[in-house]
Amino acid sequence: MDLGSPSVGWWPLTLVSVTMALISLIGRSVGGALLVGTVFGALFFFAHLVWVGEFLGPVPWVALAGLEALLFGAGAIPIALAYRWAARHWPPGGVQLVVVPLIVAALWSTREVLMGAWPYSGFPWTRLGMTQVEGPFREVASWTGVTGLSFLIVALCAAIVQVVRAGSPRFVRRLLPVGIVALVLVATPQFSTTAAGTLRVGWVQGNGPAGYFDQKAPGDVLAAQTEATAPLLGEPMDLLVWPEGGVDSDPLNNVRTAAELDRLVRAAGAPLLMNAATARGKDVFNTSLLWTADPADRQWHDKVNPVPFGEYVPDRWFFERIVPGLVDLIQRDYTPGTNPPLVRIGQVGVGLGICFDVIYDEVIRDGAQAGAQLYVFQTNNADFRGSDENLQQLAFARMRAIETGRAVVNVSTVGTSQVIAPDGATIDTIDVDTAAGKITTVSLRTGLTPATILGPWVALLLTFGAGTGLTMLGIAHARSRPRPSP
């Protein structure tokens, strides 16, 4: 499964891994399913998330990967029970071929939803649908969302498992459910959004010392961004974009920083969408600011989901007793934002996603429903140089373009930065560890895809279906058990 994701990105291996994971749960007891699922999860998450320990050492990596593995293992139990109860109470023919794959896929998708929401806002980084950005199934995401795509992938794998388990001279006939799911995945076109003009966007990757432990003086990151922007000045553009943390002081409270940004937007002849830590009262926010020459026109959006143990410490009193050295490194706790993830350039709505907010469906959906005609994702990957993190996150950005039918400008401090077309294709790239700026004409789109309208309902329906299917099997199993004689 790790090889199915970037940097390798061999998407068919995701189907192989899911199929093998399901086979490993057939016939297991509750304890056996927990053990097998946890081992599977540990092997995957420790390999896939090794970048978490790049700058804070092994403790955060072990804690996150270990927790995810345990949750993955716990989610394997209902899948094993579904297989066991279905085998006891349903004949191996039509019902099992059709209903069991649907129940199993709904249970797997429900596990993804729950792991993406809990604890501490969850970590929806490793959903199956996100592995398919290079595959033939990706366009389905514009109809079902990523959760729905995950469901269909598991349904396909589970249907194949059921056909092989059933066996018989009518093997080809029993492939019908597999064929139906495969046809839906392959033949579904991307939902079409409506062209609404273009926007000339300048985007700059400064490659400055933006990492947590990089050697730097105050203002060095701002200087790097300014230097990389200089070749673009004088060229016509409608918007200039810098990455997360591209300004390393608070322009709302630092007069010199504000003056430097004023000078820059006058020279660019366009507003600057930048990002900085900002203080308002006692609260500190991770803020994307649309900086304009006229202060009255300035707009901002605060990051909705600050990263636990990266941008704030939940239950600080507790974790200070366990890992005080690591907790003390995080001196300030960012406050979650509540303002919409959107700014406007004239009549053009620009949807926003700050760094890891790109993995949260509700942030992307809120931007689309508020009127986004393109997206800008600002991120700081400097603490994960040389790892797969930036390519994994970039795959999420590409999938969001497909899901919403909108172009995406994904700008990083150190790379990889890209402009992505509404169909997920890469238009232009600035490679990792490169200081550069470019101006790209980006298409604008209007119209909401089914994914941005129905996404939460798909997740709710799958969770309801998983619970209902497992409950029905459980009731049938309980009723069939022999009762003790009086």
matplotlib code that plots the C-alpha trace (Angstrom):
import matplotlib.pyplot as plt

x = [0.0, 2.9, 4.2, 0.8, 1.3, 4.0, 6.8, 6.6, 2.9, 2.2, -1.6, -2.5, -0.6, -3.3, -5.8, -3.4, -2.9, -6.6, -7.4, -4.7, -5.8, -9.3, -8.2, -6.1, -9.3, -11.5, -12.1, -10.4, -11.6, -12.0, -8.5, -7.0, -8.6, -7.2, -3.7, -3.6, -5.2, -2.8, 0.3, -0.9, -1.5, 1.9, 3.8, 2.0, 1.9, 5.5, 6.7, 4.3, 4.7, 8.4, 8.7, 6.9, 10.1, 12.3, 12.7, 11.3, 12.9, 11.3, 8.8, 6.1, 6.6, 6.1, 3.2, 1.3, 2.0, 1.4, -2.0, -3.0, -2.0, -4.1, -7.2, -6.7, -6.5, -9.7, -11.5, -10.5, -12.7, -16.1, -14.8, -13.8, -17.2, -19.0, -17.1, -17.7, -21.4, -22.2, -20.5, -22.6, -26.0, -26.0, -25.6, -22.4, -24.3, -25.9, -26.4, -22.8, -21.5, -23.3, -24.1, -20.9, -18.6, -20.9, -20.9, -17.1, -16.5, -18.8, -17.0, -13.6, -14.8, -16.3, -13.0, -11.4, -14.0, -13.6, -9.7, -10.0, -12.0, -10.6, -8.7, -7.7, -9.5, -8.2, -5.6, -7.3, -3.9, -4.0, -7.4, -7.4, -9.0, -6.0, -3.7, -5.6, -4.5, -2.4, -4.9, -8.0, -10.5, -9.7, -12.5, -15.1, -14.0, -15.8, -19.1, -18.6, -15.8, -12.7, -14.6, -16.9, -13.9, -12.4, -15.7, -15.7, -12.1, -12.7, -16.0, -14.1, -11.5, -14.0, -16.2, -13.1, -12.4, -16.0, -16.0, -12.8, -14.1, -17.4, -15.8, -18.0, -18.5, -20.5, -17.4, -17.7, -21.3, -20.4, -17.9, -20.9, -20.7, -17.0, -17.6, -20.2, -18.0, -15.0, -17.1, -18.3, -14.8, -13.3, -16.1, -17.4, -16.2, -15.2, -18.2, -18.0, -17.7, -18.2, -15.4, -15.5, -12.4, -8.8, -6.6, -2.9, -1.3, 2.3, 3.6, 6.9, 8.9, 11.6, 13.4, 14.3, 15.3, 11.7, 12.3, 11.9, 15.6, 17.0, 19.7, 18.1, 17.7, 14.4, 13.3, 15.4, 12.3, 10.7, 14.0, 14.2, 10.6, 11.2, 14.4, 12.7, 9.8, 11.9, 12.1, 8.3, 7.9, 6.8, 5.1, 1.3, -0.5, -3.8, -2.6, 0.8, 1.0, 3.5, 3.6, 2.7, 5.1, 6.5, 6.5, 8.2, 6.8, 3.3, 2.4, -0.7, 1.6, 5.0, 5.2, 8.4, 6.9, 3.7, 5.7, 7.8, 4.6, 3.1, 6.1, 5.9, 2.2, 2.8, 5.7, 3.8, 0.6, -1.4, -2.5, -0.3, -1.7, 0.8, 0.8, 2.2, 1.5, -0.7, -1.8, -5.2, -5.7, -4.5, -5.0, -2.4, -3.5, -1.9, -3.3, -3.4, -3.7, -4.7, -2.4, -3.6, -2.4, -5.6, -5.8, -9.6, -9.5, -7.5, -8.9, -7.8, -8.5, -7.2, -6.2, -9.1, -7.3, -4.0, -1.7, -1.7, 1.8, 3.0, 1.0, -0.5, -0.3, -3.7, -3.9, -0.6, -0.6, -0.7, 1.9, 4.4, 4.7, 5.5, 7.7, 8.5, 11.4, 9.3, 6.3, 8.5, 9.6, 6.1, 5.9, 2.7, -0.6, -2.4, -6.2, -8.5, -9.9, -13.6, -13.7, -14.5, -11.6, -12.1, -10.8, -12.0, -9.9, -12.6, -15.4, -13.2, -13.4, -10.2, -10.6, -7.9, -6.4, -3.4, -0.9, -2.5, -6.0, -5.9, -6.7, -9.9, -13.0, -15.0, -12.4, -12.3, -16.1, -16.7, -14.5, -16.4, -19.7, -18.6, -17.8, -14.3, -13.4, -9.9, -7.9, -4.6, -3.0, -0.1, 2.2, 5.6, 7.4, 10.8, 10.8, 10.4, 13.1, 14.2, 11.1, 8.0, 5.8, 5.7, 4.8, 2.1, 0.6, 0.9, -1.1, -3.9, -3.8, -4.2, -7.1, -8.8, -8.6, -10.4, -12.9, -14.0, -13.4, -11.1, -7.5, -5.2, -2.1, -0.1, 2.8, 5.5, 8.3, 10.9, 8.9, 7.4, 5.2, 2.8, -0.1, -2.7, -5.5, -9.1, -8.6, -5.6, -3.0, 0.2, 0.5, 3.8, 6.3, 9.0, 11.1, 12.1, 14.9, 14.7, 14.1, 12.0, 8.9, 6.5, 3.4, 0.7, -2.6, -5.0, -8.5, -11.5, -14.5, -18.0, -20.6, -20.5, -19.6, -21.7, -18.7, -18.8, -22.6, -23.1, -19.7, -20.9, -24.0, -22.0, -19.9, -23.0, -24.8, -21.8, -21.5, -25.2, -25.0, -22.0, -23.7, -27.0, -25.4, -23.3, -26.2, -28.4, -25.7, -25.2, -28.9, -29.1, -26.0, -27.5, -30.8, -29.2, -27.1, -28.4, -30.3, -29.6, -32.3, -34.4]
y = [0.0, 2.4, 1.7, 2.6, 6.2, 8.7, 8.8, 5.5, 5.8, 2.4, 2.8, -0.9, -2.0, -0.4, -2.9, -5.8, -4.6, -4.2, -7.6, -9.3, -7.4, -8.7, -12.2, -12.1, -11.3, -14.2, -16.7, -14.7, -14.4, -11.0, -11.2, -12.6, -9.8, -7.1, -8.6, -9.1, -5.7, -4.0, -5.7, -4.6, -1.1, -0.9, -2.0, 0.5, 3.5, 3.2, 3.1, 5.7, 8.3, 8.0, 11.7, 12.7, 12.1, 14.2, 17.2, 16.1, 12.6, 9.2, 9.9, 11.8, 9.2, 6.2, 7.9, 8.8, 5.6, 3.5, 5.1, 4.8, 1.2, 0.4, 2.2, 0.4, -2.9, -2.1, -1.4, -4.8, -6.5, -5.6, -6.7, -10.1, -10.4, -9.6, -12.3, -14.9, -14.2, -14.0, -17.3, -19.0, -17.5, -16.8, -19.3, -18.8, -17.6, -14.3, -12.7, -13.2, -12.1, -8.8, -7.9, -8.9, -6.8, -3.8, -4.3, -4.8, -1.7, 0.3, -0.9, 0.0, 3.4, 4.1, 3.3, 5.9, 8.5, 7.8, 7.9, 11.1, 12.8, 11.4, 12.1, 15.8, 16.4, 13.1, 12.4, 11.7, 11.4, 7.8, 7.3, 4.8, 7.2, 9.6, 6.9, 6.9, 10.3, 8.6, 5.8, 5.3, 5.6, 9.1, 10.9, 9.1, 11.4, 14.3, 12.4, 10.6, 12.4, 10.7, 8.6, 7.3, 6.4, 4.5, 2.6, 1.6, 0.4, -1.8, -3.0, -4.1, -5.9, -7.6, -8.7, -10.4, -12.1, -13.4, -14.7, -16.6, -18.0, -19.1, -21.0, -23.3, -24.0, -20.7, -18.7, -16.4, -15.6, -14.8, -12.2, -9.9, -7.9, -7.4, -6.2, -3.8, -2.1, -2.1, -0.5, 2.2, 3.0, 3.0, 4.5, 7.3, 10.6, 13.6, 15.8, 18.9, 22.3, 25.5, 27.7, 31.2, 32.9, 33.0, 34.6, 35.4, 34.1, 34.7, 32.0, 32.0, 29.3, 31.2, 28.1, 30.1, 28.8, 28.1, 24.9, 24.6, 24.1, 26.0, 28.5, 31.9, 35.5, 37.3, 38.4, 35.8, 33.9, 37.2, 38.2, 34.9, 35.2, 38.8, 37.9, 35.1, 37.4, 40.2, 38.7, 38.7, 42.4, 44.4, 41.5, 41.6, 39.5, 39.5, 37.8, 37.0, 34.0, 33.1, 29.9, 29.2, 30.9, 33.0, 36.0, 35.3, 38.2, 39.5, 42.2, 43.2, 44.2, 44.9, 48.2, 47.4, 44.2, 45.9, 48.6, 46.0, 44.2, 47.6, 48.2, 44.8, 44.9, 48.4, 47.0, 43.9, 45.8, 43.0, 41.9, 39.4, 36.3, 35.5, 33.7, 34.5, 33.8, 36.7, 37.7, 39.2, 39.8, 36.7, 34.4, 33.4, 32.2, 30.6, 33.2, 33.6, 37.3, 38.9, 42.0, 44.9, 48.5, 49.7, 48.4, 48.5, 45.8, 43.3, 39.9, 36.9, 33.3, 31.4, 27.8, 25.7, 22.6, 23.5, 20.4, 18.8, 18.5, 20.7, 23.9, 23.4, 20.8, 19.3, 18.4, 20.1, 19.5, 15.7, 15.5, 17.8, 15.0, 12.4, 14.3, 17.7, 18.3, 18.0, 19.9, 22.8, 23.3, 24.3, 27.7, 29.0, 27.3, 28.3, 29.0, 27.3, 29.7, 30.1, 32.5, 31.1, 29.6, 32.1, 35.5, 37.5, 39.1, 41.5, 39.1, 36.0, 33.7, 32.0, 28.9, 28.4, 25.4, 26.1, 23.2, 20.1, 21.6, 20.2, 16.8, 17.9, 17.5, 20.2, 22.9, 22.2, 21.9, 25.1, 27.0, 25.6, 26.4, 29.9, 30.6, 29.4, 29.5, 28.2, 27.0, 28.2, 25.8, 27.3, 25.0, 24.8, 21.5, 22.7, 20.4, 17.4, 18.0, 14.9, 12.9, 11.7, 14.2, 16.9, 14.5, 12.8, 16.2, 17.2, 14.1, 15.3, 18.7, 17.0, 14.9, 18.0, 19.6, 16.5, 16.4, 20.0, 20.6, 23.6, 24.5, 24.5, 26.6, 24.6, 26.7, 25.5, 27.2, 24.7, 22.5, 20.8, 23.6, 23.1, 24.6, 21.8, 21.8, 21.0, 17.5, 16.9, 17.3, 19.2, 22.5, 23.8, 22.8, 24.3, 21.4, 20.8, 22.9, 25.5, 29.2, 30.4, 32.3, 31.9, 33.5, 31.1, 31.7, 29.7, 28.7, 29.6, 27.4, 27.7, 25.1, 22.6, 18.9, 16.3, 15.6, 19.1, 18.9, 15.3, 14.5, 14.5, 12.6, 9.9, 9.5, 9.4, 6.9, 4.6, 4.7, 4.0, 1.2, -0.4, -0.2, -1.6, -4.4, -5.5, -5.3, -7.4, -10.1, -9.9, -10.4, -13.3, -14.8, -14.3, -15.9, -18.9, -19.8, -22.8, -22.0, -23.9, -26.3, -25.4]
z = [0.0, 0.7, -2.8, -4.2, -2.9, -3.8, -4.2, -6.0, -6.8, -8.5, -8.0, -8.9, -5.8, -3.7, -5.2, -4.5, -0.9, -0.2, -1.6, 0.5, 3.6, 3.1, 2.6, 5.8, 7.8, 6.5, 9.3, 12.0, 15.6, 17.1, 18.7, 15.5, 13.4, 15.8, 15.6, 11.9, 11.2, 13.6, 12.0, 8.6, 9.8, 11.6, 8.5, 6.4, 8.7, 9.9, 6.3, 4.9, 7.7, 8.3, 7.4, 10.6, 12.5, 10.2, 12.5, 15.9, 16.0, 16.4, 19.2, 17.2, 14.3, 16.6, 18.4, 15.2, 13.3, 16.4, 17.1, 13.4, 13.4, 16.5, 15.0, 11.8, 13.7, 15.6, 12.3, 11.1, 13.7, 12.1, 8.7, 10.0, 11.8, 8.6, 6.7, 9.5, 10.0, 6.3, 5.7, 8.4, 7.5, 3.8, 0.9, -1.1, -4.2, -5.1, -1.7, -0.7, -4.1, -4.0, -0.4, 1.4, -0.8, -0.2, 3.6, 3.7, 1.5, 3.7, 6.9, 5.4, 4.3, 7.7, 9.3, 7.0, 8.0, 11.7, 11.6, 9.7, 12.4, 15.7, 17.9, 17.7, 14.4, 13.0, 10.3, 6.9, 5.2, 4.1, 2.3, -0.5, -2.9, -2.7, -4.1, -7.5, -8.8, -11.6, -12.1, -14.4, -11.5, -10.4, -12.3, -10.1, -7.2, -8.9, -8.4, -5.1, -3.3, -2.0, 0.5, -2.2, -4.4, -1.5, -1.1, -4.8, -4.7, -1.7, -3.2, -6.4, -4.4, -2.1, -5.0, -6.6, -3.3, -3.1, -6.6, -6.1, -2.7, -4.3, -7.2, -9.4, -13.1, -13.3, -12.4, -15.4, -14.6, -11.0, -12.3, -13.1, -9.8, -10.4, -13.9, -12.8, -10.2, -12.6, -15.3, -13.0, -11.9, -15.4, -17.5, -15.3, -16.8, -14.7, -13.9, -16.1, -14.6, -16.6, -18.0, -16.6, -18.0, -16.8, -14.2, -14.5, -11.3, -10.3, -7.9, -6.0, -4.2, -2.3, -1.0, 2.1, 5.6, 6.5, 8.5, 12.3, 12.9, 9.9, 10.7, 10.1, 11.3, 11.5, 8.0, 6.1, 4.8, 3.7, 2.0, 0.1, -1.1, -2.2, -4.1, -5.9, -6.8, -8.3, -11.8, -12.0, -11.2, -14.2, -15.8, -16.0, -13.4, -11.5, -8.3, -6.7, -4.5, -1.8, 0.3, 3.9, 6.2, 3.3, 5.7, 9.0, 11.0, 11.7, 9.1, 11.1, 14.0, 12.4, 10.7, 8.8, 7.4, 6.4, 4.6, 2.7, 1.6, 0.5, -1.7, -3.2, -4.2, -5.8, -7.8, -8.8, -9.7, -8.1, -4.7, -2.8, -1.2, 1.5, 4.8, 8.3, 11.9, 13.2, 16.6, 17.4, 21.1, 23.0, 20.0, 17.4, 14.0, 10.9, 8.5, 4.7, 4.0, 0.7, 1.0, -1.1, -1.6, 0.0, 3.6, 3.3, 0.7, 2.6, 3.4, 5.4, 6.2, 9.3, 9.1, 10.2, 11.5, 13.2, 13.4, 16.8, 18.2, 15.4, 15.7, 19.1, 21.9, 22.9, 26.6, 27.1, 30.9, 30.2, 27.4, 29.3, 31.8, 29.1, 26.6, 28.1, 25.8, 22.7, 24.1, 25.1, 21.5, 20.6, 22.4, 21.0, 20.3, 17.1, 17.4, 14.8, 12.3, 11.7, 8.7, 5.3, 3.2, 0.4, -0.7, -3.7, -6.5, -7.8, -8.8, -8.8, -5.8, -4.7, -2.5, 0.1, 1.9, 4.2, 4.3, 5.8, 5.5, 2.0, 3.4, 5.2, 2.9, 4.7, 4.1, 0.3, 0.2, 2.1, -0.4, -3.4, -1.9, -1.0, -4.7, -5.4, -9.1, -8.5, -5.4, -3.9, -1.5, 0.5, 2.3, 4.1, 3.5, 4.8, 7.8, 5.5, 3.0, 1.2, 2.2, 0.4, 2.4, -0.3, -3.1, -1.0, -0.2, -3.9, -4.9, -2.5, -4.3, -7.7, -6.4, -5.1, -8.6, -10.0, -7.2, -7.5, -11.2, -10.5, -11.2, -8.2, -7.6, -5.0, -3.6, -1.2, 0.5, -0.7, -3.1, -4.9, -6.3, -9.2, -11.1, -11.7, -14.3, -13.3, -14.6, -12.3, -15.0, -14.1, -16.1, -14.6, -11.9, -9.7, -8.5, -4.9, -3.3, -6.1, -5.8, -8.6, -9.6, -12.6, -14.0, -15.3, -16.9, -14.9, -16.0, -13.8, -13.4, -11.9, -11.0, -8.2, -8.7, -7.0, -4.7, -3.3, -2.7, -1.7, -0.1, 3.6, 2.7, 1.0, 4.1, 6.3, 4.0, 4.0, 7.8, 8.1, 5.6, 7.4, 10.7, 9.4, 7.4, 10.4, 12.8, 10.5, 10.3, 14.1, 14.8, 12.4, 14.1, 17.6, 16.6, 15.1, 18.1, 20.0, 23.2, 26.4, 27.4, 30.5]

ax = plt.figure().add_subplot(projection="3d")
ax.plot(x, y, z, "-o")
ax.set_aspect("equal")
plt.show()
